[in-house]
Amino acid sequence: MKNRLRELRAQRDWTQAELATRLHVSRQTVNAIETGRYEPSLSLAFTIARLFKQPIETIFQPDKAPQDA
Amino acid sequence: MLYGDRVMPTKPISRKSAIAALLWSQFVYWCAVAIAAWAVACMPAGGIRSALALTPIGPALLVFSVSYWLYRACDEYIRQRMLQAAAVTAVGMMLLVTVYYYLQLAGLPPLNLAWISDFGWVLFIGQIIPILRQSRQ
């Protein structure tokens, strides 16, 4: 799963710690999401989308689109 | 600071308090284990000896409670890493028991369950402390 968290954070000039505080998670969690080591839960993904006022699918994109049946 | 889920709010606790709680509970547990070992080795059979031998059960429950409290106080990523640590500990203990079973068949003395338990705790705490130390803002 790819995400634009680092890019969106940089646009707002926030540090990882600032973003972590806004999301009520640890800085380590923000770092792990940005570097792709951790995929957030649906609940946290929605919180991130709400914070950046963007649809969830513009922030998180799957590596490969699912094949049509 | 460590952050818990917001469904069941928990007061944020500092990384220092988290590690201190873990180490203190371990300290109490190991003291109780030492008392139990001493009682079994040195005291004559009787009610007091049996009571002292059972002493570690209380601190063991404390260690479990502290671990659960820390788990609840952490966010989802740290929780995932804690569960990974628990899984690694379980696999480590399983390997120890399996390997020693065959060593026992080869002639080594029977392994006391306390050693297995101690190995598990050391392995678990050894993984948890670096996780908690890294979970800073």
Backbone of each chain as ProteinMPNN parsed JSONL, in Angstrom:
{"seq_chain_A": "MKNRLRELRAQRDWTQAELATRLHVSRQTVNAIETGRYEPSLSLAFTIARLFKQPIETIFQPDKAPQDA", "coords_chain_A": {"N_chain_A": [[0.848, -1.203, 0.0], [0.634, 2.127, -0.986], [1.251, 5.452, 0.223], [0.457, 8.966, 0.777], [1.289, 10.33, 2.935], [3.658, 11.519, 3.96], [4.12, 13.504, 2.072], [1.781, 15.095, 2.311], [2.029, 15.921, 4.913], [4.386, 17.394, 4.751], [3.534, 19.471, 3.128], [2.012, 20.93, 4.883], [3.884, 21.696, 6.608], [4.431, 20.295, 8.962], [5.928, 18.539, 11.653], [6.863, 15.089, 12.212], [6.256, 14.516, 14.825], [4.374, 16.49, 15.462], [2.268, 15.807, 13.773], [1.749, 13.285, 14.786], [0.78, 13.935, 17.335], [-1.593, 15.252, 16.636], [-2.981, 13.136, 15.576], [-3.255, 11.475, 17.686], [-1.467, 9.365, 18.114], [1.695, 7.565, 18.396], [4.916, 9.019, 17.574], [6.478, 7.195, 16.368], [4.66, 5.55, 15.114], [3.645, 7.187, 13.067], [5.975, 7.481, 11.595], [6.411, 4.821, 10.837], [4.206, 4.383, 9.18], [4.648, 6.253, 7.15], [7.015, 5.303, 6.03], [6.171, 2.968, 5.018], [6.275, 0.653, 6.491], [4.224, -0.069, 8.06], [0.776, -0.654, 7.839], [-1.96, 1.349, 8.374], [-4.835, 0.926, 10.589], [-8.296, 0.752, 9.545], [-9.768, 2.602, 10.936], [-7.799, 4.444, 11.839], [-6.875, 5.278, 9.372], [-9.103, 6.624, 8.375], [-9.203, 8.687, 10.223], [-6.87, 10.036, 9.543], [-7.532, 10.824, 6.955], [-9.661, 12.547, 7.499], [-8.325, 14.501, 8.947], [-6.626, 15.634, 7.016], [-8.521, 16.499, 5.308], [-9.287, 15.121, 2.966], [-10.355, 12.66, 0.526], [-10.167, 9.238, 1.489], [-9.054, 7.476, -0.367], [-7.388, 9.039, -1.875], [-5.251, 9.416, -0.35], [-4.324, 6.925, 0.487], [-3.233, 4.354, -1.536], [-3.661, 1.247, -3.183], [-0.986, -1.038, -4.01], [-1.394, -2.523, -6.308], [-4.129, -2.583, -8.46], [-7.168, -4.36, -7.783], [-8.026, -7.25, -9.728], [-10.593, -7.339, -12.2], [-13.462, -9.414, -11.88]], "CA_chain_A": [[0.0, 0.0, 0.0], [1.387, 3.386, -1.024], [0.494, 6.559, 0.826], [1.008, 10.315, 0.548], [1.314, 10.978, 4.254], [4.837, 12.372, 4.086], [3.907, 14.655, 1.19], [0.747, 15.951, 2.898], [2.606, 16.502, 6.135], [5.367, 18.396, 4.336], [2.786, 20.624, 2.621], [1.554, 21.72, 6.041], [5.068, 22.048, 7.392], [4.342, 19.661, 10.272], [6.911, 17.491, 11.942], [6.208, 13.806, 12.508], [5.736, 14.598, 16.192], [3.148, 17.302, 15.432], [1.22, 14.991, 13.148], [1.429, 12.216, 15.738], [-0.058, 14.52, 18.384], [-2.924, 15.502, 16.064], [-3.643, 11.85, 15.31], [-3.269, 10.727, 18.953], [-0.644, 8.155, 18.021], [3.086, 7.888, 18.694], [5.685, 9.454, 16.405], [6.961, 5.958, 15.752], [3.586, 5.057, 14.244], [3.65, 8.046, 11.873], [7.178, 7.11, 10.846], [6.214, 3.478, 10.249], [3.24, 4.505, 8.071], [5.306, 6.99, 6.059], [8.043, 4.484, 5.377], [5.532, 1.775, 4.456], [6.503, -0.528, 7.328], [2.983, -0.399, 8.752], [-0.458, -0.188, 7.2], [-2.838, 1.705, 9.502], [-6.179, 0.347, 10.628], [-9.289, 1.554, 8.822], [-10.127, 3.711, 11.822], [-6.737, 5.456, 11.793], [-6.837, 5.805, 8.002], [-10.188, 7.615, 8.28], [-8.797, 9.844, 11.028], [-5.874, 10.747, 8.721], [-8.269, 11.446, 5.845], [-10.417, 13.685, 8.072], [-7.374, 15.55, 9.334], [-6.136, 16.316, 5.821], [-9.709, 16.89, 4.535], [-9.186, 14.503, 1.636], [-10.897, 11.292, 0.524], [-9.187, 8.25, 1.952], [-8.371, 6.822, -1.502], [-6.35, 9.903, -2.44], [-4.081, 9.331, 0.543], [-3.825, 5.541, 0.458], [-3.528, 3.645, -2.791], [-3.083, -0.099, -3.208], [0.125, -1.205, -4.956], [-1.907, -3.051, -7.558], [-5.59, -2.589, -8.425], [-7.689, -5.72, -7.871], [-8.474, -7.645, -11.068], [-12.037, -7.514, -12.345], [-13.857, -10.829, -11.978]], "C_chain_A": [[0.884, 1.255, 0.0], [0.562, 4.462, -0.309], [1.226, 7.884, 0.639], [1.156, 11.077, 1.863], [2.483, 11.954, 4.391], [4.658, 13.665, 3.278], [2.887, 15.63, 1.804], [1.254, 16.644, 4.164], [3.566, 17.624, 5.78], [4.668, 19.657, 3.819], [2.337, 21.546, 3.761], [2.701, 22.109, 6.976], [5.01, 21.492, 8.824], [5.494, 18.681, 10.424], [6.136, 16.191, 12.18], [5.57, 13.853, 13.899], [4.436, 15.4, 16.235], [1.985, 16.5, 14.853], [0.777, 13.885, 14.115], [0.503, 12.736, 16.835], [-1.476, 14.739, 17.864], [-3.707, 14.21, 15.846], [-3.803, 11.001, 16.573], [-2.58, 9.365, 18.803], [0.799, 8.544, 18.361], [3.802, 8.312, 17.403], [6.194, 8.249, 15.621], [5.931, 5.403, 14.765], [3.542, 5.859, 12.943], [4.827, 7.663, 10.985], [6.994, 5.768, 10.131], [5.236, 3.535, 9.075], [3.926, 5.179, 6.88], [6.312, 6.128, 5.3], [7.483, 3.161, 4.835], [5.748, 0.514, 5.271], [5.215, -0.972, 8.021], [1.796, 0.17, 7.986], [-1.47, 0.107, 8.298], [-4.177, 0.985, 9.433], [-7.124, 1.267, 9.856], [-9.643, 2.798, 9.638], [-9.075, 4.829, 11.774], [-6.645, 6.08, 10.396], [-7.926, 6.863, 7.812], [-9.842, 8.872, 9.076], [-7.801, 10.699, 10.235], [-6.587, 11.498, 7.587], [-9.043, 12.675, 6.335], [-9.489, 14.841, 8.398], [-6.907, 16.343, 8.111], [-7.273, 16.753, 4.886], [-9.638, 16.377, 3.093], [-9.833, 13.13, 1.679], [-9.786, 10.283, 0.831], [-8.383, 7.648, 0.782], [-7.346, 7.734, -2.173], [-5.087, 9.885, -1.567], [-3.461, 7.934, 0.481], [-4.221, 4.881, -0.851], [-2.904, 2.249, -2.744], [-1.955, -0.17, -4.239], [-0.379, -1.636, -6.319], [-3.428, -3.103, -7.456], [-6.091, -4.031, -8.532], [-8.228, -6.007, -9.281], [-10.009, -7.759, -11.077], [-12.362, -8.999, -12.511], [-14.408, -11.141, -13.374]], "O_chain_A": [[1.754, 1.425, 0.854], [-0.665, 4.384, -0.248], [2.43, 7.926, 0.384], [1.148, 12.307, 1.891], [2.317, 13.073, 4.877], [4.995, 14.758, 3.734], [3.108, 16.841, 1.814], [0.935, 17.802, 4.431], [3.57, 18.675, 6.42], [5.143, 20.771, 4.04], [2.29, 22.767, 3.616], [2.498, 22.766, 7.997], [5.474, 22.13, 9.769], [5.963, 18.082, 9.456], [4.914, 16.2, 12.329], [4.49, 13.305, 14.121], [3.505, 15.04, 16.955], [0.872, 16.519, 15.378], [-0.413, 13.593, 14.241], [-0.449, 12.057, 17.22], [-2.449, 14.449, 18.561], [-4.936, 14.194, 15.921], [-4.415, 9.934, 16.534], [-3.063, 8.351, 19.308], [1.088, 9.719, 18.589], [3.354, 8.008, 16.297], [6.322, 8.279, 14.397], [6.285, 4.859, 13.72], [3.419, 5.293, 11.858], [4.685, 7.537, 9.768], [7.374, 5.611, 8.971], [5.41, 2.821, 8.087], [3.795, 4.726, 5.743], [6.434, 6.223, 4.079], [8.214, 2.346, 4.272], [5.441, -0.583, 4.804], [5.117, -2.098, 8.509], [1.811, 1.32, 7.545], [-1.81, -0.784, 9.076], [-4.596, 0.503, 8.38], [-6.788, 2.413, 9.557], [-9.795, 3.894, 9.098], [-9.416, 6.008, 11.68], [-6.369, 7.272, 10.261], [-7.695, 7.882, 7.161], [-10.151, 9.986, 8.654], [-7.876, 11.928, 10.252], [-6.278, 12.655, 7.303], [-9.074, 13.709, 5.667], [-9.814, 16.004, 8.162], [-6.805, 17.569, 8.16], [-7.027, 17.304, 3.813], [-9.896, 17.112, 2.139], [-9.867, 12.492, 2.731], [-8.625, 10.476, 0.469], [-7.196, 7.352, 0.92], [-6.521, 7.263, -2.955], [-4.007, 10.287, -2.001], [-2.24, 7.781, 0.429], [-5.394, 4.855, -1.223], [-1.761, 2.087, -2.318], [-1.973, 0.56, -5.23], [0.121, -1.191, -7.352], [-3.964, -3.612, -6.471], [-5.524, -4.835, -9.273], [-8.803, -5.136, -9.933], [-10.626, -8.206, -10.111], [-11.645, -9.739, -13.185], [-14.791, -12.278, -13.646]]}, "seq_chain_B": "MLYGDRVMPTKPISRKSAIAALLWSQFVYWCAVAIAAWAVACMPAGGIRSALALTPIGPALLVFSVSYWLYRACDEYIRQRMLQAAAVTAVGMMLLVTVYYYLQLAGLPPLNLAWISDFGWVLFIGQIIPILRQSRQ", "coords_chain_B": {"N_chain_B": [[5.478, 9.999, 25.183], [2.901, 7.531, 25.511], [0.209, 6.4, 23.564], [-3.133, 5.449, 23.969], [-6.063, 3.646, 22.725], [-8.911, 5.518, 21.511], [-11.368, 4.742, 22.005], [-11.679, 3.538, 24.44], [-10.734, 5.622, 26.594], [-7.453, 6.209, 27.775], [-5.288, 7.497, 30.216], [-2.574, 9.325, 28.993], [0.623, 7.88, 29.35], [3.963, 8.325, 30.487], [6.949, 7.402, 28.717], [8.987, 6.755, 30.417], [7.691, 6.082, 32.828], [6.336, 3.835, 31.95], [8.368, 1.988, 31.341], [9.541, 1.843, 33.848], [7.445, 0.73, 35.364], [7.257, -1.77, 34.2], [9.816, -2.846, 34.754], [9.861, -2.74, 37.562], [7.761, -4.473, 38.245], [8.813, -6.816, 37.264], [11.049, -7.014, 38.914], [9.881, -7.435, 41.434], [8.694, -9.867, 40.899], [10.93, -11.551, 40.388], [12.168, -11.434, 42.876], [10.252, -12.758, 44.386], [10.42, -15.252, 43.191], [12.997, -15.968, 43.973], [12.625, -16.141, 46.742], [10.821, -18.253, 46.849], [12.38, -20.305, 45.742], [14.38, -20.471, 47.651], [12.875, -21.263, 49.878], [11.949, -23.784, 49.087], [14.366, -25.13, 48.823], [15.651, -24.906, 51.329], [13.884, -25.026, 53.554], [12.052, -27.004, 55.971], [9.567, -29.473, 55.098], [6.182, -28.381, 55.033], [3.404, -26.235, 55.997], [4.181, -23.49, 55.845], [6.36, -23.537, 54.158], [5.136, -24.445, 51.804], [3.419, -22.312, 51.351], [5.26, -20.235, 50.907], [6.472, -21.228, 48.64], [4.529, -20.851, 46.819], [4.513, -18.169, 46.488], [5.425, -16.68, 44.106], [3.181, -16.581, 42.423], [1.403, -14.439, 42.834], [3.0, -12.02, 42.201], [3.46, -12.776, 39.537], [0.961, -12.512, 38.412], [0.784, -9.79, 38.702], [2.768, -8.955, 36.901], [1.602, -9.786, 34.507], [-0.661, -8.13, 34.567], [0.505, -5.576, 34.43], [1.715, -5.756, 31.927], [-0.55, -5.983, 30.319], [-1.795, -3.565, 30.873], [0.088, -1.792, 29.825], [-0.114, -2.562, 27.172], [-2.729, -1.734, 26.594], [-2.336, 0.958, 26.845], [-0.961, 1.764, 24.669], [-0.609, 2.774, 21.186], [-1.988, 1.545, 18.016], [0.108, 0.577, 16.339], [2.287, 0.124, 18.043], [1.087, -1.745, 19.655], [0.81, -3.815, 17.82], [3.483, -4.472, 17.47], [4.066, -5.336, 20.032], [2.511, -7.626, 20.153], [3.806, -9.095, 18.231], [6.197, -9.48, 19.569], [5.286, -11.092, 21.639], [4.541, -13.309, 20.151], [7.008, -14.124, 19.101], [8.235, -14.804, 21.491], [6.622, -16.957, 22.28], [7.182, -18.799, 20.234], [9.918, -19.109, 20.67], [9.919, -20.288, 23.221], [8.585, -22.637, 22.642], [10.4, -23.849, 20.92], [12.553, -24.16, 22.684], [11.468, -25.995, 24.532], [10.932, -28.173, 22.842], [13.494, -28.805, 21.79], [14.836, -29.343, 24.174], [13.445, -31.509, 25.064], [14.315, -33.586, 23.415], [16.996, -33.548, 24.09], [16.781, -34.354, 26.68], [15.947, -36.947, 26.326], [18.315, -37.856, 25.406], [19.767, -37.975, 27.655], [20.113, -35.761, 29.378], [19.334, -33.985, 32.461], [15.908, -33.714, 33.776], [14.101, -30.767, 32.861], [13.36, -28.011, 34.86], [10.192, -26.445, 35.187], [10.238, -23.81, 35.954], [12.531, -22.716, 34.833], [11.883, -22.634, 32.172], [9.779, -20.817, 32.206], [11.151, -18.569, 33.183], [12.973, -18.141, 31.104], [11.184, -17.452, 29.088], [10.074, -15.026, 30.086], [12.35, -13.379, 30.179], [13.023, -13.271, 27.501], [10.716, -12.041, 26.456], [10.539, -9.546, 27.856], [12.971, -8.49, 27.117], [12.477, -7.883, 24.484], [10.34, -6.116, 24.627], [11.155, -3.805, 26.046], [12.98, -2.303, 24.303], [11.032, -1.619, 22.376], [9.247, -0.002, 23.822], [10.995, 2.014, 24.526], [11.481, 3.183, 22.106], [9.053, 4.257, 21.515], [8.535, 7.073, 21.54], [7.509, 10.489, 21.325]], "CA_chain_B": [[4.169, 9.565, 25.672], [2.272, 6.419, 24.806], [-1.192, 6.741, 23.334], [-4.053, 4.331, 23.884], [-7.146, 3.89, 21.78], [-9.79, 6.574, 21.995], [-12.656, 4.128, 22.33], [-11.627, 3.452, 25.895], [-9.616, 6.545, 26.822], [-6.508, 5.948, 28.849], [-4.462, 8.674, 30.456], [-1.253, 9.078, 28.416], [1.662, 7.649, 30.344], [5.275, 8.609, 29.913], [7.768, 6.24, 28.371], [9.783, 6.429, 31.598], [6.833, 5.354, 33.781], [6.012, 2.53, 31.373], [9.525, 1.091, 31.517], [9.709, 1.648, 35.293], [6.411, -0.215, 35.819], [7.63, -3.104, 33.707], [10.995, -3.332, 35.472], [9.518, -2.973, 38.97], [6.951, -5.692, 38.365], [9.756, -7.919, 37.061], [11.887, -7.095, 40.117], [9.074, -8.074, 42.481], [8.51, -11.27, 40.497], [12.185, -12.295, 40.587], [12.37, -11.565, 44.327], [9.348, -13.82, 44.838], [10.984, -16.518, 42.693], [14.142, -16.269, 44.839], [12.085, -16.576, 48.044], [10.246, -19.597, 46.65], [13.483, -21.252, 45.539], [15.033, -20.638, 48.954], [11.973, -22.035, 50.742], [11.935, -25.179, 48.629], [15.688, -25.741, 49.033], [16.17, -24.852, 52.699], [12.928, -25.169, 54.661], [11.442, -28.338, 56.112], [8.22, -29.564, 54.513], [5.139, -27.865, 55.919], [2.504, -25.217, 55.442], [4.878, -22.228, 55.533], [7.165, -23.796, 52.956], [4.216, -24.494, 50.652], [2.929, -20.949, 51.106], [6.362, -19.462, 50.294], [6.721, -21.758, 47.29], [3.482, -20.318, 45.932], [4.635, -16.704, 46.477], [5.539, -16.017, 42.786], [1.923, -16.507, 41.659], [0.894, -13.051, 42.943], [3.778, -11.139, 41.316], [3.288, -13.16, 38.117], [-0.286, -11.854, 37.982], [1.118, -8.356, 38.589], [3.507, -8.779, 35.642], [0.6, -9.889, 33.435], [-1.503, -6.928, 34.613], [1.299, -4.44, 33.939], [1.877, -5.94, 30.483], [-1.831, -5.672, 29.683], [-1.985, -2.114, 31.043], [0.952, -1.152, 28.823], [-0.702, -2.859, 25.864], [-3.891, -0.855, 26.401], [-1.904, 2.356, 26.835], [-0.203, 2.047, 23.451], [-1.407, 2.866, 19.962], [-2.123, 0.278, 17.286], [1.386, 0.087, 15.798], [3.069, -0.416, 19.163], [0.388, -2.972, 20.05], [1.173, -4.862, 16.859], [4.863, -4.897, 17.763], [4.026, -6.103, 21.284], [1.977, -8.953, 19.825], [4.891, -9.799, 17.536], [7.142, -9.899, 20.611], [4.666, -12.235, 22.337], [4.602, -14.463, 19.236], [8.411, -14.574, 19.068], [8.468, -15.463, 22.776], [5.938, -18.258, 22.248], [7.95, -19.685, 19.343], [11.183, -19.384, 21.364], [9.661, -21.245, 24.297], [8.239, -23.908, 22.012], [11.664, -24.432, 20.436], [13.315, -24.594, 23.858], [10.851, -27.204, 25.082], [11.116, -29.269, 21.881], [14.909, -29.182, 21.738], [15.25, -29.954, 25.434], [12.801, -32.832, 25.155], [15.214, -34.572, 22.785], [18.229, -33.589, 24.893], [16.439, -35.152, 27.853], [15.986, -38.353, 25.874], [19.728, -38.203, 25.226], [20.404, -38.164, 28.957], [20.185, -34.574, 30.231], [18.337, -34.052, 33.549], [14.637, -33.051, 33.455], [14.16, -29.298, 32.975], [12.349, -27.448, 35.735], [9.307, -25.509, 34.484], [10.616, -22.433, 36.312], [13.535, -22.252, 33.869], [11.177, -22.329, 30.914], [9.056, -19.574, 32.472], [12.144, -17.482, 33.279], [13.472, -17.907, 29.742], [10.124, -16.743, 28.361], [9.966, -13.638, 30.546], [13.542, -12.629, 29.763], [12.895, -13.062, 26.049], [9.63, -11.087, 26.216], [10.902, -8.213, 28.364], [14.087, -8.041, 26.275], [11.938, -7.309, 23.24], [9.376, -5.045, 24.919], [11.808, -2.568, 26.488], [13.353, -1.46, 23.141], [9.815, -1.095, 21.728], [8.755, 1.115, 24.638], [11.984, 3.105, 24.471], [11.35, 3.859, 20.806], [7.715, 4.832, 21.323], [8.507, 8.453, 22.004], [6.873, 11.387, 20.347]], "C_chain_B": [[3.669, 8.381, 24.866], [0.794, 6.78, 24.672], [-2.032, 5.495, 23.213], [-5.137, 4.609, 22.872], [-8.106, 4.908, 22.39], [-11.178, 6.029, 22.319], [-12.764, 4.0, 23.848], [-10.459, 4.327, 26.329], [-8.741, 6.129, 27.994], [-5.651, 7.194, 28.991], [-3.091, 8.41, 29.831], [-0.209, 8.89, 29.511], [3.012, 7.876, 29.686], [6.014, 7.313, 29.658], [8.536, 5.764, 29.599], [8.938, 5.617, 32.599], [6.516, 3.961, 33.266], [7.144, 1.545, 31.624], [9.729, 0.804, 33.004], [8.702, 0.623, 35.807], [6.775, -1.637, 35.421], [8.798, -3.678, 34.52], [10.693, -3.606, 36.942], [8.718, -4.252, 39.142], [7.842, -6.92, 38.18], [10.619, -8.125, 38.303], [11.138, -7.828, 41.241], [8.909, -9.572, 42.171], [9.769, -12.092, 40.78], [12.505, -12.456, 42.065], [11.513, -12.716, 44.854], [9.86, -15.195, 44.401], [12.159, -16.936, 43.586], [13.668, -16.785, 46.196], [11.544, -18.009, 47.929], [11.346, -20.644, 46.51], [14.189, -21.537, 46.857], [14.183, -21.519, 49.858], [12.001, -23.517, 50.366], [13.255, -25.873, 48.964], [16.049, -25.871, 50.514], [15.173, -25.151, 53.813], [12.399, -26.599, 54.755], [10.019, -28.317, 55.542], [7.174, -29.09, 55.518], [4.335, -26.776, 55.244], [3.215, -23.947, 55.015], [5.7, -22.389, 54.257], [6.279, -23.799, 51.699], [3.733, -23.097, 50.29], [4.008, -20.116, 50.41], [6.638, -19.922, 48.859], [5.704, -21.215, 46.289], [3.567, -18.796, 45.778], [4.694, -16.097, 45.065], [4.227, -15.874, 42.017], [1.365, -15.076, 41.669], [1.665, -12.095, 42.033], [3.653, -11.495, 39.836], [2.011, -12.523, 37.57], [-0.063, -10.359, 37.821], [1.831, -8.074, 37.264], [2.536, -8.836, 34.449], [-0.247, -8.616, 33.384], [-0.765, -5.723, 34.05], [1.458, -4.538, 32.417], [0.589, -5.563, 29.751], [-2.112, -4.168, 29.743], [-1.148, -1.353, 30.017], [0.383, -1.354, 27.426], [-1.866, -1.917, 25.578], [-3.481, 0.603, 26.264], [-1.176, 2.733, 25.545], [-1.108, 2.14, 22.233], [-1.279, 1.573, 19.145], [-0.813, -0.283, 16.753], [2.233, -0.555, 16.895], [2.426, -1.72, 19.651], [0.756, -4.114, 19.111], [2.573, -5.393, 17.15], [4.921, -5.707, 19.067], [3.514, -7.519, 21.015], [3.022, -9.772, 19.076], [5.902, -10.327, 18.556], [6.6, -11.111, 21.354], [4.748, -13.487, 21.455], [6.021, -15.021, 19.169], [8.738, -15.32, 20.355], [7.852, -16.862, 22.781], [6.719, -19.253, 21.387], [9.268, -20.081, 20.017], [11.006, -20.435, 22.449], [9.342, -22.623, 23.731], [9.502, -24.628, 21.522], [12.487, -24.975, 21.596], [12.786, -25.929, 24.382], [11.096, -28.402, 24.147], [12.561, -29.766, 21.879], [15.308, -29.893, 23.036], [14.61, -31.327, 25.632], [13.729, -33.905, 24.573], [16.531, -34.677, 23.545], [18.007, -34.451, 26.143], [16.456, -36.649, 27.508], [17.426, -38.821, 25.729], [20.472, -38.284, 26.559], [20.524, -36.939, 29.842], [19.105, -34.638, 31.317], [17.043, -33.338, 33.156], [14.726, -31.54, 33.719], [13.008, -28.813, 33.847], [11.509, -26.431, 34.954], [9.662, -24.052, 34.77], [11.622, -21.872, 35.313], [12.885, -21.845, 32.551], [10.451, -20.986, 31.061], [10.022, -18.381, 32.492], [12.699, -17.126, 31.895], [12.456, -17.084, 28.946], [10.029, -15.281, 28.768], [11.142, -12.798, 30.079], [13.453, -12.288, 28.273], [11.847, -11.988, 25.743], [10.027, -9.671, 26.638], [12.046, -7.632, 27.534], [13.621, -7.436, 24.956], [11.063, -6.091, 23.51], [10.075, -3.73, 25.274], [12.299, -1.724, 25.298], [12.133, -0.867, 22.428], [9.303, 0.119, 22.497], [9.706, 2.309, 24.577], [11.852, 3.89, 23.171], [10.029, 4.6, 20.678], [7.614, 6.225, 21.931], [7.87, 9.309, 20.915], [7.849, 11.867, 19.307]], "O_chain_B": [[3.978, 8.246, 23.682], [0.21, 7.393, 25.566], [-1.701, 4.585, 22.453], [-5.15, 5.66, 22.233], [-8.119, 5.135, 23.6], [-12.042, 6.741, 22.831], [-13.793, 4.31, 24.449], [-9.327, 3.853, 26.426], [-9.23, 5.75, 29.058], [-5.33, 7.859, 28.006], [-2.492, 7.371, 30.107], [-0.167, 9.649, 30.479], [3.183, 7.651, 28.488], [5.755, 6.282, 30.279], [8.723, 4.567, 29.812], [9.394, 4.611, 33.142], [6.434, 3.011, 34.045], [6.918, 0.417, 32.061], [10.049, -0.322, 33.387], [9.057, -0.255, 36.593], [6.623, -2.578, 36.2], [8.774, -4.841, 34.922], [11.194, -4.575, 37.512], [8.961, -5.026, 40.068], [7.656, -7.937, 38.848], [10.89, -9.258, 38.701], [11.684, -8.712, 41.902], [8.976, -10.419, 43.062], [9.693, -13.186, 41.337], [13.047, -13.481, 42.477], [11.968, -13.535, 45.652], [9.75, -16.174, 45.14], [12.302, -18.113, 43.918], [14.227, -17.739, 46.737], [11.78, -18.852, 48.795], [11.259, -21.731, 47.081], [14.551, -22.676, 47.152], [14.7, -22.416, 50.525], [12.068, -24.387, 51.234], [13.273, -27.045, 49.34], [16.686, -26.847, 50.91], [15.585, -25.499, 54.92], [12.308, -27.309, 53.754], [9.362, -27.277, 55.511], [7.278, -29.37, 56.712], [4.555, -26.44, 54.081], [2.911, -23.38, 53.965], [5.734, -21.506, 53.4], [6.639, -23.227, 50.67], [3.643, -22.731, 49.119], [3.729, -19.389, 49.457], [6.985, -19.124, 47.988], [5.968, -21.127, 45.09], [2.791, -18.201, 45.031], [4.056, -15.068, 44.84], [4.167, -15.116, 41.048], [0.914, -14.57, 40.642], [1.067, -11.431, 41.187], [3.731, -10.617, 38.977], [1.971, -12.057, 36.431], [-0.633, -9.728, 36.931], [1.54, -7.087, 36.59], [2.636, -8.044, 33.513], [-0.521, -8.085, 32.307], [-1.331, -4.94, 33.286], [1.35, -3.538, 31.707], [0.621, -4.914, 28.706], [-2.605, -3.579, 28.78], [-1.618, -0.388, 29.415], [0.393, -0.442, 26.6], [-1.986, -1.371, 24.482], [-4.188, 1.395, 25.642], [-0.815, 3.894, 25.353], [-2.235, 1.646, 22.245], [-0.568, 0.644, 19.525], [-0.638, -1.501, 16.718], [2.814, -1.624, 16.709], [3.12, -2.671, 20.011], [0.986, -5.242, 19.55], [2.821, -6.597, 17.088], [5.716, -6.638, 19.195], [4.021, -8.488, 21.579], [3.119, -10.985, 19.256], [6.399, -11.447, 18.442], [7.341, -12.043, 21.664], [4.994, -14.587, 21.95], [6.219, -16.236, 19.179], [9.427, -16.339, 20.33], [8.476, -17.825, 23.227], [6.894, -20.41, 21.769], [9.685, -21.237, 19.947], [11.819, -21.349, 22.589], [9.772, -23.644, 24.268], [9.651, -25.839, 21.686], [13.042, -26.072, 21.531], [13.547, -26.862, 24.638], [11.423, -29.498, 24.601], [12.825, -30.966, 21.955], [16.016, -30.9, 23.014], [15.178, -32.197, 26.293], [13.905, -34.978, 25.152], [17.117, -35.756, 23.638], [18.899, -35.166, 26.598], [16.914, -37.484, 28.287], [17.734, -40.0, 25.899], [21.656, -38.617, 26.596], [21.001, -37.059, 30.97], [18.071, -35.276, 31.118], [17.065, -32.454, 32.3], [15.351, -31.105, 34.686], [11.846, -29.148, 33.616], [12.042, -25.653, 34.162], [9.424, -23.17, 33.944], [11.573, -20.687, 34.982], [13.272, -20.867, 31.912], [10.498, -20.137, 30.172], [9.752, -17.334, 31.903], [12.868, -15.951, 31.567], [12.815, -16.149, 28.23], [9.917, -14.399, 27.917], [10.974, -11.66, 29.64], [13.763, -11.174, 27.851], [12.058, -11.133, 24.882], [9.871, -8.718, 25.873], [12.086, -6.429, 27.279], [14.295, -6.579, 24.384], [11.044, -5.146, 22.721], [9.636, -2.661, 24.851], [12.051, -0.518, 25.285], [12.192, 0.258, 21.933], [8.967, 1.143, 21.903], [9.275, 3.462, 24.577], [12.079, 5.1, 23.134], [9.892, 5.479, 19.826], [6.723, 6.51, 22.731], [7.723, 8.899, 19.763], [7.476, 12.627, 18.414]]}, "name": "protein", "num_of_chains": 2, "seq": "MKNRLRELRAQRDWTQAELATRLHVSRQTVNAIETGRYEPSLSLAFTIARLFKQPIETIFQPDKAPQDAMLYGDRVMPTKPISRKSAIAALLWSQFVYWCAVAIAAWAVACMPAGGIRSALALTPIGPALLVFSVSYWLYRACDEYIRQRMLQAAAVTAVGMMLLVTVYYYLQLAGLPPLNLAWISDFGWVLFIGQIIPILRQSRQ"}
